Amino acid sequence: MSFAFDLVLAGALLWSGVRCLTTARLDQAIVLFIAFGLLLALVWARLSAPDIGLAEAAIGAGLTGALLLDVYGALKRSKP
């Protein structure tokens, strides 16, 4: 069961990373980036490094994702 979960987690991580880089819509790329960060935090937790996983979730997905969403909103408002 553990191996199956790790395999699904690795597949989801690869899928979200590739999809984030290849999508044409900026809003989808930001959401996929946040999802990628959360999945990566789970991977770190599975690798017995919960401190790195927590930092990844807080900084990588949380703070950076919020900043990207804020900039995206500002870009949408500034377009004529």
Buried (B, 14 or more C-beta within 10 A) or exposed (E): EEEEEEEEBEEBBEBBBEBBEEBEEEEEBBBBBBBBBBBBBBBBBBEEEEEBBEEBBEEBBBEBBEEBBEEBEEEEEEEE
